[in-house]
């Protein structure tokens, strides 16, 4: 049989070869046209693609059921669910592995009896993790969040964010509050957006996070802990160069750490310096010493060393241009701080006429007023 005959067809009535005719030229019978293999292939490919698109569309647009952490069971592995709650810990972003993770509680703080937990770990992987950071959608402690994700249920439970649009951070307009209001009402304000202002009376930079303490000198009996997570230090917003004694304003979430309130700024830009600490005359400090001690006020002094105690080389006497004669102020360098100083610095501090720029806390030792240096970083400058 020729190649032309192979590609054609035979008449179903007379059996003769009729090629591509639709009507048999011999007996007049109609010939049913066959669909070519190529057309069938293209048609099946189109149908498959359309089917896959509709499956994907249905999966993305279908409403995931809202659950609580107490509802998660071992049979829910790979289920797509929605959880509304609070970021229990701040986001950690690993730019090497391209991973972001944090833990959360649901809005009712429910407890899962099967897995013995009230928290669930939330993960996002590259490139979603990077997108979340760049979009400012990496939660910090206390953020109210709404997350749609895929459950992973093994020995523990976790939730995987597959798309940046699958997480919503709900932040309300911050409420202006004082440290006094927080002290009395912090359990009611837990998870709320707040704006507070005060002076930094303690600051520790651990490279990956910062802890600090804030006071309002108008309400010296009250203080508030500050926690700046790494995500706010390095990745989201630009943190200003804050230091002990600065007056700052912070916008963030009121959260709890070890049974006490703390504020967690939304990002680095949520910290604003209201007033940088600057030198105060010693005469002003002496005239207000009782008030400053009650406040626990941090001061900066630019002074000259005019004496030291031979028995305690860390106990110095200082003057500035605002006081003269035999009048001086005691500058006490904490024993631990003194022990960390090198011998060259110690020698300069025990030399009459040395000029210093230092930060210290106003205190009474017995009945004697002194300015106490509590950290090596508080010794800002020494010169002759």
C-alpha positions as MATLAB code, in Angstrom:
seq = 'XXXXXXXXXXXXXXXXXXXXXXXXXXXXXXXXXXXXXXXXXXXXXXXXXXXXXXXXXXXXXXXXXXXXXXXXXXXXXXXXXXXXXXXXXXXXXXXXXXXXXXXXXXXXXXXXXXXXXXXXXXXXXXXXXXXXXXXXXXXXXXXXXXXXXXXXXXXXXXXXXXXXXXXXXXXXXXXXXXXXXXXXXXXXXXXXXXXXXXXXXXXXXXXXXXXXXXXXXXXXXXXXXXXXXXXXXXXXXXXXXXXXXXXXXXXXXXXXXXXXXXXXXXXXXXXXXXXXXXXXXXXXXXXXXXXXXXXXXXXXXXXXXXXXXXXXXXXXXXXXXXXXXXXXXXXXXXXXXXXXXXXXXXXXXXXXXXXXXXXXXXXXXXXXXXXXXXXXXXXXXXXX';
ca = [
       0.000    0.000    0.000;
       1.359    3.424   -0.950;
       2.121    6.219    1.560;
      -0.877    8.156    0.140;
      -3.182    5.211    0.821;
      -1.890    4.864    4.360;
      -2.723    8.511    5.123;
      -6.234    8.227    3.632;
      -9.281    6.025    4.326;
     -11.411    3.240    2.792;
     -15.106    3.586    2.001;
     -17.147    1.826    4.706;
     -19.758    0.840    2.057;
     -17.851   -0.492   -0.971;
     -14.461   -0.935    0.678;
     -12.565    0.908   -2.020;
      -9.790    3.316   -1.172;
     -11.113    6.854   -1.331;
      -8.133    8.835    0.077;
      -9.237   12.075    1.713;
     -12.623   12.356    0.008;
     -15.566   12.961    2.311;
     -17.972   11.345   -0.234;
     -17.027    8.046   -1.971;
     -16.556    8.759   -5.728;
     -17.536    5.138   -6.511;
     -20.754    4.551   -4.548;
     -21.595    7.991   -3.125;
     -21.431    6.951    0.552;
     -20.373    9.594    3.119;
     -16.976    9.085    4.725;
     -16.529    9.983    8.437;
     -13.505   12.275    8.824;
     -10.978   11.038   11.388;
      -9.211   13.469   13.715;
      -5.461   13.345   13.260;
      -3.167   12.257   16.102;
      -1.503   15.691   16.088;
      -4.843   17.463   16.602;
      -5.704   15.071   19.411;
      -2.354   15.760   21.071;
      -2.764   19.550   20.897;
      -6.337   19.319   22.126;
      -5.401   17.109   25.081;
      -2.522   19.428   25.976;
      -4.827   22.462   25.998;
      -7.402   20.652   28.139;
      -4.680   19.538   30.581;
      -3.285   23.062   30.961;
      -6.727   24.535   31.505;
      -7.476   21.847   34.078;
      -4.244   22.487   35.974;
      -4.959   26.237   35.970;
      -8.425   25.728   37.425;
      -7.081   23.366   40.090;
      -4.412   25.938   41.068;
      -6.948   28.768   41.005;
      -9.337   26.819   43.190;
      -6.562   25.986   45.641;
      -5.436   29.619   45.889;
      -8.854   31.231   46.081;
     -10.667   28.717   48.232;
     -11.198   29.896   51.777;
      -8.993   28.022   54.231;
     -10.870   27.021   57.403;
     -10.038   29.054   60.519;
      -8.781   26.885   63.368;
      -7.260   27.251   66.823;
      -4.068   25.561   67.965;
      -6.105   23.224   70.153;
      -7.806   21.880   66.999;
      -4.636   20.532   65.322;
      -4.453   16.724   65.169;
      -2.066   14.216   63.622;
      -4.463   13.659   60.703;
      -4.181   17.304   59.584;
      -0.730   17.024   58.012;
      -0.530   19.174   54.839;
      -3.903   20.767   55.500;
      -4.250   24.386   54.422;
      -5.617   26.390   57.358;
      -6.009   29.897   58.699;
      -4.910   30.929   62.206;
      -5.483   34.333   63.787;
      -3.372   35.206   66.814;
      -0.253   36.937   68.084;
       3.448   36.579   67.314;
       4.749   35.073   70.540;
       8.385   35.607   69.553;
       9.884   38.035   67.051;
      10.883   36.896   63.579;
      14.355   35.518   63.040;
      15.679   35.855   59.506;
      18.535   33.637   58.323;
      19.778   35.230   55.108;
      22.216   32.359   54.494;
      19.570   29.639   54.406;
      16.860   32.033   53.228;
      14.590   31.111   56.104;
      12.366   33.177   58.390;
      10.628   31.802   61.470;
       8.766   32.801   64.628;
       6.281   31.256   67.041;
       2.689   32.328   67.549;
      -0.316   31.742   69.778;
      -3.896   31.909   68.589;
      -6.110   34.789   69.663;
      -7.643   32.707   72.474;
      -4.303   31.269   73.664;
      -5.689   27.728   73.371;
      -3.653   24.693   74.455;
      -3.169   21.566   72.339;
      -3.406   18.491   74.553;
      -2.013   16.095   71.928;
       1.179   18.081   71.305;
       1.386   19.718   74.770;
       1.764   23.270   73.485;
      -0.053   26.568   73.125;
       2.394   27.863   70.474;
       3.016   26.872   66.876;
       6.169   27.537   64.864;
       5.691   29.474   61.631;
       8.219   29.124   58.800;
       8.795   30.811   55.444;
      11.501   29.756   53.005;
      13.237   31.372   50.045;
      12.128   33.363   48.149;
       9.046   34.009   50.310;
      11.164   34.719   53.395;
      13.098   37.478   51.671;
       9.897   38.962   50.252;
       8.397   39.153   53.739;
      11.438   41.059   55.031;
      11.489   43.474   52.093;
       7.747   44.101   52.401;
       8.021   44.753   56.138;
       5.813   41.745   56.867;
       8.118   40.039   59.370;
       6.238   40.139   62.715;
       7.736   41.150   66.043;
       6.568   39.968   69.453;
       3.025   41.077   70.202;
       1.968   41.664   66.597;
      -1.553   40.490   65.842;
      -1.315   38.316   62.727;
      -3.604   36.469   60.360;
      -1.847   33.613   58.579;
      -2.940   31.139   55.930;
      -0.492   28.284   55.544;
       0.189   24.576   55.222;
       0.309   22.522   58.414;
       3.244   20.210   59.068;
       2.340   17.720   61.768;
       4.985   15.375   63.089;
       6.356   15.258   66.645;
       5.506   18.958   66.784;
       3.285   21.257   64.770;
       4.317   24.029   62.391;
       2.763   26.247   59.756;
       4.412   27.040   56.402;
       3.788   30.388   54.685;
       3.900   29.804   50.924;
       3.192   33.323   49.661;
       3.824   36.845   51.064;
       0.113   37.590   50.683;
      -0.718   34.755   53.067;
       0.208   36.801   56.131;
      -1.431   39.994   57.377;
      -0.035   42.005   60.286;
      -2.781   43.945   62.039;
      -1.415   47.083   63.706;
      -3.789   49.652   65.100;
      -3.093   53.349   65.603;
      -0.772   53.447   68.654;
      -2.203   54.780   71.898;
      -0.157   57.379   73.795;
       0.512   55.984   77.256;
       2.716   56.859   80.229;
       4.862   54.431   82.164;
       2.489   54.854   85.090;
      -0.494   53.739   82.994;
       1.480   50.750   81.728;
       2.550   49.740   85.225;
      -1.040   49.585   86.450;
      -2.762   48.315   83.289;
      -0.229   46.323   81.277;
      -2.171   43.035   81.404;
      -5.156   44.790   79.850;
      -2.908   46.468   77.269;
      -1.113   43.244   76.334;
      -0.781   43.017   72.536;
      -1.862   46.642   72.038;
      -0.077   49.226   69.899;
       1.374   51.942   72.139;
       3.582   55.015   71.983;
       5.774   55.760   75.018;
       8.408   58.346   75.793;
      11.182   58.344   78.377;
      14.886   58.293   79.151;
      17.135   55.289   78.632;
      18.654   54.361   81.994;
      20.141   51.057   80.882;
      21.241   49.695   77.506;
      22.865   46.410   76.458;
      23.681   45.701   72.821;
      24.106   41.954   72.257;
      24.736   42.394   68.506;
      21.715   40.285   67.533;
      19.320   42.152   69.837;
      19.168   45.080   72.261;
      17.678   45.251   75.729;
      17.162   48.513   77.576;
      15.255   50.141   80.407;
      13.241   53.316   80.135;
      12.243   55.801   82.829;
      10.119   58.896   82.852;
      11.822   61.261   85.308;
       8.391   62.757   86.069;
       7.296   59.344   87.379;
      10.552   57.938   88.822;
       8.878   54.968   90.512;
       7.963   53.419   87.167;
      10.151   51.869   84.489;
       9.665   49.778   81.362;
      11.822   47.153   79.673;
      12.602   47.534   75.973;
      13.401   44.661   73.623;
      14.696   45.405   70.130;
      14.864   42.132   68.124;
      17.385   41.506   65.385;
      14.736   41.879   62.673;
      14.241   45.502   63.802;
      17.975   46.129   64.249;
      19.229   44.783   60.931;
      16.474   44.178   58.443;
      13.384   46.358   58.859;
      13.725   50.127   59.290;
      16.852   52.006   60.334;
      17.558   52.167   64.045;
      19.117   55.437   65.297;
      22.307   55.477   67.376;
      20.745   55.372   70.823;
      22.743   55.473   74.035;
      22.194   55.564   77.780;
      20.694   58.868   78.903;
      18.971   59.667   75.612;
      15.316   60.642   75.673;
      13.460   58.510   73.138;
       9.989   57.842   71.794;
       9.073   54.271   70.880;
       6.112   52.942   68.922;
       5.523   49.241   69.269;
       3.654   46.386   70.893;
       3.206   46.018   74.616;
       4.172   42.446   75.390;
       5.180   40.274   78.327;
       8.535   38.774   79.260;
       8.952   36.689   82.397;
       5.899   38.096   84.062;
       6.685   41.758   83.413;
       5.717   44.182   80.622;
       8.053   45.193   77.813;
       7.714   47.217   74.652;
       8.852   45.776   71.320;
       9.318   48.393   68.549;
       7.748   47.518   65.194;
      11.020   48.190   63.380;
      14.201   50.257   63.680;
      12.440   53.399   62.489;
       9.892   53.061   65.302;
      12.524   54.414   67.696;
      12.951   58.188   67.613;
      15.523   60.197   69.564;
      13.769   63.151   71.188;
      16.848   64.533   72.924;
      20.446   63.333   72.995;
      22.176   63.316   76.358;
      24.573   66.272   76.643;
      26.911   67.563   79.380;
      25.350   69.091   82.500;
      27.243   71.530   84.731;
      28.286   70.072   88.069;
      26.751   73.064   89.867;
      23.355   72.221   88.333;
      23.724   68.618   89.410;
      24.662   69.594   92.975;
      21.774   72.047   93.218;
      19.333   69.295   92.224;
      21.086   66.304   93.739;
      18.166   65.023   95.827;
      15.753   65.205   92.904;
      18.259   63.606   90.548;
      18.921   60.757   92.969;
      15.193   60.121   93.436;
      14.823   59.993   89.671;
      17.863   57.781   89.153;
      18.878   60.331   86.555;
      21.668   59.642   84.093;
      23.981   62.627   83.529;
      26.922   63.419   81.303;
      29.753   65.534   82.728;
      32.741   67.177   81.120;
      35.132   67.652   84.025;
      38.705   67.650   85.298;
      40.137   65.217   87.844;
      41.318   67.114   90.912;
      41.909   64.188   93.266;
      41.395   60.515   94.041;
      41.233   58.244   97.055;
      44.539   56.429   97.570;
      42.686   53.537   99.238;
      40.150   53.253   96.400;
      41.735   54.386   93.143;
      38.321   54.141   91.474;
      36.979   56.956   93.668;
      37.790   60.253   91.942;
      37.128   63.916   92.687;
      36.100   66.099   89.754;
      35.433   69.770   89.014;
      34.300   71.830   86.049;
      34.138   75.566   85.343;
      30.816   75.893   87.203;
      32.402   75.096   90.596;
      35.695   76.236   92.026;
      37.866   76.261   95.131;
      37.802   73.137   97.277;
      34.346   72.146   96.109;
      34.211   68.926   94.058;
      31.980   65.994   93.164;
      32.790   62.330   93.769;
      32.962   60.212   90.635;
      32.690   56.545   91.599;
      33.784   53.971   89.009;
      32.224   50.617   89.795;
      34.737   47.958   90.914;
      33.782   45.703   88.008;
      34.256   48.535   85.530;
      37.581   49.537   87.088;
      38.776   45.951   86.810;
      38.086   45.921   83.055;
      40.124   49.067   82.373;
      43.701   48.730   81.140;
      46.573   50.107   83.185;
      47.157   53.106   80.902;
      43.597   54.351   81.389;
      43.748   53.702   85.139;
      46.942   55.756   85.365;
      45.340   58.659   83.466;
      42.310   58.557   85.760;
      44.611   58.790   88.761;
      46.431   61.822   87.349;
      45.536   65.338   88.465;
      44.474   67.596   85.623;
      43.213   64.810   83.344;
      40.050   65.827   81.479;
      37.216   63.342   81.131;
      33.834   63.079   79.430;
      31.760   60.458   81.250;
      28.207   59.290   81.887;
      27.001   58.311   85.324;
      24.011   57.697   87.580;
      23.245   60.142   90.385;
      23.322   58.305   93.728;
      23.811   58.710   97.445;
      26.362   56.567   99.242;
      25.334   57.026  102.835;
      24.896   60.785  103.026;
      27.454   61.566  100.333;
      26.409   62.385   96.782;
      28.259   60.713   93.910;
      28.056   60.066   90.214;
      28.466   56.334   89.546;
      29.971   54.959   86.336;
      28.421   51.510   85.779;
      29.871   50.431   82.428;
      33.163   50.856   80.564;
      31.243   52.359   77.620;
      30.186   55.206   79.918;
      33.760   56.519   79.905;
      33.513   58.414   76.640;
      36.773   60.344   76.419;
      40.004   60.909   78.382;
      42.572   63.537   77.496;
      45.277   65.643   79.131;
];
